[in-house]
Amino acid sequence: MVTPIASRYPKTYAHWQRDPEGFWREAAEAITWFEKPKTVFDAKAGVYGRWFPDGVMNTCYNAVDRHAEGGRGDQVAFAYDSPVTRTKRNITYKELQREVSAFGAILRDFGIEKGDRVVIYMPMIPEALVAMLACARIGAVHSVVFGGFAPKELATRLNDAKPKLLLTASCGIEVQRVIAYKPLIDAAIEMAESKPEAVILFQRPQAQAEMKKGWDWDWATLREEALKANKTSECVPVKATDPLYILYTSGTTGIPKGVVRDNGGHAVALKWSMENMYGIKEGEVWWTSSDIGWVVGHSYIVYAPLFHGCTSVVFEGKPVGTPDAGAFWRVASEHGAVCLFTAPTAFRAIKKEDPEGKFVKNYDLSKFRALFLAGERADPDTIKWAENILKVPVIDHWWQTETGWTIVGNPAGLGLLPVKHGSPTVPMPGYDVQIVDDGGKPVANGTMGNIVVKLPLPPACLPTLWQQDGKFKDAYLAEFPGYYKTADAGYKDDDGYLYIMGRTDDIINVAGHRLSTGGMEEVLASHSDIAECAVIGVADQLKGELPVGFVVLKAGVNKPHDTIEKELVALVREKIGPVAAFKTAMVVARLPKTRSGKIVRGTMKKIADRQPWNMPATIDDPVTLDEISVALKSKGMAG
């Protein structure tokens, strides 16, 4: 691979390959241990082995106390910025220590002990982050459920995690609506077989919830009483292999998969990633625009920035509509953020509303030095657009809920490698990424296949699913023995760069040819009038499947839709060839997405194939699926 001399990546990755245990032993020196691990990896423990099995530490101590007491007490830990409520609040490390210690004492008063589960169903407010850290402080296992999840989905998670306590707020706030949480909570508890013993609720002025006496407890009152009585809680020593949290992957049927994150490996890998992957120095302002309901929020709003002694921006808003397409630039400018980590869909939304990037010119981004994208495939057109308007590196990287941090990326801290648009670049230390066919045999460079990771997975990756070792093996390890199945498809080029072309479910079979819908989306996105797009494979009696494209136009485009649709069909034919059999593109007002911005392609395909479908649990606006159905019917494609 041809790399700039400045990049330490080849040497660092080779160090890990040569001596993986030595590499992670060295990385583990960066966190504080109550008892340093003598064993780095035990291959006989757990399903595929466990990291730092004899180490003892506390996640909250590493995130809060060691900074509050080690010279960063007056530095801002969390900078809360909420355009939807027009409020801002800075919390220093010393203030955070006091809040978390007091709330830990409140949890103890409710009988929460080490190993007990606590479900957190909250919006993006500081109290939610305090709750997570308080659980970590006393050794409890938190399970954050995205605020606004339907009662049925919350109930399945209550049944699986069996929490003693549920923490919530009276409401969440979207751009144009307030979502009352209490009715959803009450319905979920009624539905659940495993019910929490109590609910602690934070009342927000935008919606007051009715409280049930003896069951619901007022957050602000408990906090005030705890602080007045000077109640505190200590950081409880836990094993590195003890669970820190459970995060459920969003499924619409059956029992959801509870991804387990342990304490020790999580702290080691995330601390390592802040400097080496993201190039962030201790004390700098870091901003991840996500939600704590998702893994990105867990890892890079709450834990990693605090492990690294940074200021983490907590944003309760949207990339557009709060109040305009300049929201991201306003936040980055005001808080002095050096980097932003968000999803590609956020930038596609900004590009749609402000295609020329005019809002960027209104703000001072002199401190801003890199944009990181992850969460879904970042199409080259969006990356090029962002590079053009921001004039800084735009770095795509790839990881999953299950891994908790980067599998493949371009390591800013080690020195950036040459950018290849469409590729998140190369594997990080800890990950031996390979491409195999359906039989598990390696394929040649440039050949599409299943992306797998050789076991063992590195620190911070899931050791198992919550109390379901068998399901963990079946879901992730059985199909390709000795490897973790990512369920993503792609290929490597001759330089070792990885290209992720979509979930394996998004690889369609057209007359015997395996084609990537991601590759077709890349072509559609390159059209000058297109803001964002999605391609699905629709069942066809003759060819098995046929690709169908849905596109959203940039603001201000007035060209006839049928003209654009014909141009798109011709473009795919030109770039990919007749083999794609791409004959149908349709302009839609918007694409159906989850609240985290992922397009629900699977549900769209079921509608097109006239199959039964369930409303996705995290759908942002159910009406968007009706709009897709109408668009399909206009082309004679849905019943």
Number of C-alpha atoms within 10 A of each C-alpha: 9 7 14 12 10 10 17 17 26 14 11 16 18 12 14 17 15 11 11 18 17 13 18 23 19 11 15 22 11 16 21 20 19 12 14 18 20 11 14 22 21 14 12 9 12 13 15 17 15 25 29 25 20 18 22 21 24 25 30 27 23 24 29 28 22 19 23 22 13 9 11 19 19 14 19 22 31 26 21 20 23 20 18 19 13 9 10 13 14 18 18 20 28 20 18 23 27 21 22 26 28 27 28 30 24 22 21 17 10 14 12 22 17 17 18 18 25 27 27 25 24 28 26 23 19 19 20 20 23 21 24 28 29 27 31 28 31 27 29 27 28 27 27 26 25 23 26 23 21 18 21 19 21 24 23 20 26 27 17 18 23 18 23 20 23 24 23 26 28 24 25 22 20 16 14 9 9 14 18 19 25 20 14 19 26 13 15 22 19 14 17 21 14 18 18 20 13 16 23 22 23 21 18 12 10 14 17 15 18 11 16 9 7 8 11 16 17 14 19 14 10 15 17 12 13 19 16 10 10 12 16 18 18 14 20 19 19 25 21 27 21 20 23 27 27 25 26 26 15 18 13 15 11 8 14 17 22 24 25 25 28 25 28 31 25 28 29 24 24 25 24 20 21 23 17 21 23 23 19 20 17 15 17 17 26 30 28 23 23 27 24 27 22 19 24 24 20 21 21 24 26 23 24 26 30 26 26 25 25 26 26 26 27 29 24 25 23 22 20 20 17 20 13 14 25 22 20 23 21 17 19 23 19 12 18 19 24 21 22 22 22 20 23 23 24 20 23 27 19 26 22 22 20 19 19 13 18 11 18 19 12 11 15 14 19 11 14 20 16 20 21 20 23 21 22 20 25 27 26 18 22 22 21 14 18 21 16 14 15 19 12 14 18 24 25 29 25 24 19 16 20 23 20 22 26 23 23 24 26 29 26 21 18 19 19 21 22 12 15 13 18 21 27 25 26 24 24 23 22 23 21 17 22 22 24 21 16 11 9 17 13 14 16 15 16 14 14 22 27 25 25 24 21 17 17 21 21 25 27 23 23 24 27 23 22 21 13 13 14 13 15 20 17 11 16 18 21 15 15 19 13 15 22 21 18 20 14 17 24 24 23 24 13 10 12 15 22 27 24 27 27 18 19 17 15 19 23 22 18 22 15 10 13 14 20 26 23 24 19 25 22 23 21 29 22 17 16 11 20 22 25 27 25 23 26 27 27 20 19 13 7 9 13 14 19 22 23 22 22 23 25 20 23 20 14 11 11 9 10 9 15 12 9 19 19 14 15 25 19 15 18 21 18 11 13 15 12 12 12 22 18 22 17 16 24 21 18 17 13 17 23 24 20 16 17 18 20 19 18 17 18 15 19 23 18 18 21 23 16 15 11 8 13 9 10 18 19 23 21 17 13 14 11 17 20 13 16 22 18 16 19 19 13 11 11 10 15 17 12
